[in-house]
Structure formats: C-alpha cells, structure tokens
Amino acid sequence: MKEGQASRTALGVAVRRAAHQLVDHPPVLDDPMVVRLIGDHYPRHMERAMHTVARDFRCSMAVRSRFAEDCLAEAVSAGVEQYVVLGAGLDTFALRNPFPGLRVFEVDLPATQKWKRQVLQRAGLAEPATMRFVPLDFERQTLAAGLEGAGLDAAKPTFFSWLGVVPYLTLAGFRATLETIAQMPEGSGVVFDYAVPRAMLDSKGQTAFDRLAERVATAGEPLRLFFTPQEMDEELRRAGFGRFEQVDFSDLNERYFKDRADGLKISPLGLGRMATAWV
C-alpha cells in the first residue's frame, strides 16, 4: 500500500459483503449497514461481486465476519466490555452493535480511517458514541500505545478481531501484535484469519492463490506472510495464549451452511484458516 493511501482491499471486502446481502438469501451475516455504506457509488464493483462466479469469495468475506462476531458474543457473555477491530476497514459492527455496554475500538491506518469517515458521512451515518477510531500503522507503532491513547482500559479483558490483515504483515509485525493481545488480562481473546503456504494447496488451489496474489499486489497490498496449521499453533503457544483452536472451510460449512437450499458454502480450495486464542 502506498504511503497515505486508503486500503483498496478494504473496499473489495465491503463490496462483497454488500453483494452477499443482496443476492444470497438468507445472508449468513445480517449486515444492512454495509449496503448503505457502499450505496450506488461502486456499480462496476457490485456487478462483479454479485455474479455467480464470485459467490465463493463473497461467501468467505461474510462468514469470517459472522464467525468473529459469534466469538465476540461468547466473550461478551463472559463479561468482556471492550472490543478491538484490528484493520477495521469498512467494518460495520459498531453501527450494528447489539451490546449496550460494549465499547468498540477500530484500529487502522490513518488514511483508511479518514476515508471511512468520509464514506460514513456520505451515507448519512453518524459515528457511534460507543466507538473510537484508533489510527495506527502496525509496522511502525505499538498497538498498546495506540489503544491506551484511545481510552482502552488495559486492566479489563478485551476481545480482538483481526480479519484480512495477517497475510499482509511481516512476521515481526504479526508477532508483536499477537504478544500484545496475549498480555491482556485473563478472559481476553482474539479471532483472526491467515493464509496457508501455496505448497499446501492442490493445483486448483494454487491457481486461485496465484490469481488472488496478483490482484492484491496490483492494489499495492501484496501477500507476504503464510503459516501451516502446525506453525500457527506454535506461534500462539509462543505468544503465551492459554488455549486456542483453528477451523477450516469444512468446519465453517458444517456450522453455517448445512442444508441450505441454495447450496451456498465456502470453497474447498483451502487458501486459509481461522484461529481463535484466549488468555
């Protein structure tokens, strides 16, 4: 990504989530706010995202957010009152927050947050009183300092979501953020997705991997960090988490897409996995 430039992949994710609301019924993630955010300002993007051949991709974008928000609900039921969205982009949870006592902190690059505020204003949506923007460059600033400056109480358990970010980081940046989360009070947790190495994929998966890598590189955000499931377990253990688990496409299909009449489900290409970890 160019210095000072808003994330183009963040727009792509939001467009696909909006398309999911309009063409996949019922939606796995009920998110009418993202449709308002996108509006009619990106007609070519929406046309492509609503096409049948794009179904797998928009499905993946929606289900990872649904899974993250289900994990958040588990944390809230256990007493968590602070939620940090890392690499928030055009995430809309703060606009749909069903938990009155939950404070939301959106962390992202300053340029992306400036753009998001413009998008919110254009859509006629007020910034929620329970949400705070936290401008941060993961590679140059510490997460702890950024959150402290935004008013997060480091003495209280906090839940973090970290979607669509890890594959674009350096290993040092990934580890620094993970270790910060692992040092939070007991009851804190994180959910995130990550990419597996190309060599783990079959021929169809490698073709899909190459196309995705080319597309995001063209957008100025190249993929550069990959883990095998075994390597990720070791990273979580190394960071100091007390318990953790991983889920793949088959787990998510069983949980969210079983017996759907339209056959909607996540592709078995297996480009990535999701992980949860708890302090």
SVG drawing of the C-alpha trace seen along z (x, -y; Angstrom):
<svg xmlns="http://www.w3.org/2000/svg" viewBox="-34 -13 44 44">
<polyline fill="none" stroke="black" stroke-width="0.4" points="0.0,0.0 1.3,-3.5 2.0,-5.9 -1.1,-7.9 -3.4,-5.8 -6.6,-4.2 -6.8,-0.4 -8.3,0.8 -8.7,4.3 -10.9,2.9 -13.3,1.6 -13.2,5.0 -14.2,6.8 -17.1,4.3 -18.4,4.6 -18.5,8.4 -20.3,8.2 -22.8,5.8 -23.4,8.1 -23.9,11.0 -26.8,9.1 -28.5,8.6 -28.1,11.9 -27.6,14.7 -30.8,15.4 -30.8,15.7 -27.4,14.0 -25.0,15.7 -24.1,12.3 -27.1,9.9 -25.4,6.6 -27.8,4.0 -25.4,1.2 -22.7,2.2 -25.3,1.9 -25.8,-1.7 -22.1,-2.4 -21.5,-1.1 -24.7,-2.7 -24.6,-3.2 -21.1,-4.6 -19.4,-1.4 -21.7,0.1 -19.0,2.0 -17.5,3.4 -21.0,4.5 -21.9,6.0 -18.8,8.2 -19.3,9.2 -23.0,10.2 -22.1,12.5 -22.5,16.3 -18.7,16.9 -18.0,14.5 -20.2,16.4 -17.4,18.3 -15.4,15.1 -18.3,13.0 -19.4,16.0 -15.9,16.2 -15.9,12.5 -19.3,12.7 -18.7,15.9 -15.4,14.9 -17.2,11.8 -20.1,13.9 -17.7,16.3 -15.8,13.4 -19.0,11.8 -20.2,15.2 -16.8,15.4 -17.3,11.8 -20.8,12.8 -19.2,15.6 -16.7,13.1 -19.4,10.6 -21.4,13.3 -18.3,14.0 -18.1,10.3 -15.9,8.6 -16.9,5.0 -14.2,3.9 -13.9,4.9 -11.0,4.0 -11.3,4.4 -7.8,4.6 -7.6,3.5 -11.2,2.4 -11.5,1.0 -15.3,0.5 -16.4,2.9 -19.9,2.1 -20.2,3.9 -20.0,0.6 -23.1,-0.5 -25.0,2.7 -23.6,3.3 -26.3,5.2 -24.5,5.0 -25.2,1.7 -22.2,1.9 -19.7,2.8 -17.1,0.2 -15.7,0.6 -12.2,-0.5 -11.5,-0.5 -7.8,-0.3 -6.5,-1.0 -4.1,-3.2 -4.9,-6.9 -5.6,-7.3 -8.1,-4.4 -9.9,-5.8 -10.1,-9.3 -11.7,-7.6 -14.1,-5.6 -15.3,-8.8 -16.0,-10.3 -17.9,-7.2 -20.0,-7.3 -20.8,-11.0 -21.8,-10.3 -24.1,-7.5 -25.7,-9.8 -24.5,-7.5 -23.3,-9.0 -20.2,-7.7 -21.5,-5.6 -20.9,-7.2 -19.6,-3.8 -16.9,-3.6 -13.4,-5.2 -11.1,-5.4 -7.5,-4.4 -5.2,-5.5 -2.2,-3.1 0.4,-1.6 1.0,1.9 4.6,1.9 5.6,-1.4 3.6,-1.9 2.8,0.3 -0.8,1.5 -0.7,1.0 0.2,-2.7 -2.4,-3.3 -5.2,-1.7 -4.1,-3.5 -4.3,-6.8 -7.8,-6.0 -9.0,-5.2 -9.0,-1.4 -8.7,-0.1 -5.8,2.3 -6.8,3.8 -10.0,5.2 -10.5,8.2 -10.8,7.3 -11.7,9.2 -9.9,8.6 -10.9,9.4 -8.2,9.3 -9.7,10.1 -7.9,9.8 -4.7,8.4 -2.2,11.1 -1.2,12.1 -0.1,8.6 2.2,8.2 5.8,9.0 6.5,11.8 7.8,9.3 4.6,7.1 2.4,10.2 4.2,11.4 4.3,8.0 0.6,7.6 -0.1,11.2 2.1,10.8 0.3,7.6 -3.0,9.4 -1.6,12.3 -0.5,9.9 -4.1,8.6 -6.0,9.7 -7.4,13.2 -10.6,13.6 -9.2,11.7 -9.2,13.3 -8.6,12.9 -10.1,14.3 -8.2,13.9 -7.7,15.5 -4.4,16.4 -3.2,17.7 -1.5,21.1 1.6,21.6 1.0,22.2 2.7,25.5 -0.1,26.9 -2.7,26.4 -3.7,28.6 -3.5,27.4 -6.9,25.6 -6.0,24.0 -2.6,22.9 -4.3,21.3 -6.7,19.4 -3.8,18.4 -1.9,17.0 -4.9,15.0 -5.5,13.6 -1.9,12.7 -1.7,10.9 -4.9,9.0 -3.8,7.7 -0.3,7.0 -1.7,4.8 -3.7,3.0 -0.4,2.3 -1.0,4.7 1.0,7.9 0.6,11.1 3.8,11.9 3.1,14.0 1.9,17.6 1.7,20.4 1.0,24.1 -1.6,25.0 1.3,26.5 3.3,23.3 0.3,21.3 -0.2,23.5 3.4,22.8 3.0,19.1 0.0,19.0 1.9,21.1 4.9,18.9 2.9,15.7 1.5,17.1 -2.1,18.0 -3.7,20.5 -6.0,22.1 -6.5,21.9 -8.1,23.7 -8.3,23.5 -11.1,24.0 -11.0,24.7 -13.6,24.5 -15.2,27.8 -15.8,26.7 -17.4,23.4 -19.5,25.1 -20.9,27.5 -21.6,24.7 -23.1,22.1 -24.1,23.7 -25.5,27.1 -28.8,27.9 -29.0,24.6 -31.4,24.8 -29.2,22.6 -26.1,24.7 -24.1,21.7 -20.9,22.7 -17.2,21.9 -15.0,23.2 -12.9,26.3 -9.8,24.7 -8.5,24.1 -6.5,20.9 -6.7,20.0 -7.9,20.9 -9.3,19.1 -7.9,19.2 -9.2,18.2 -7.0,17.8 -7.8,17.0 -5.7,15.6"/>
</svg>
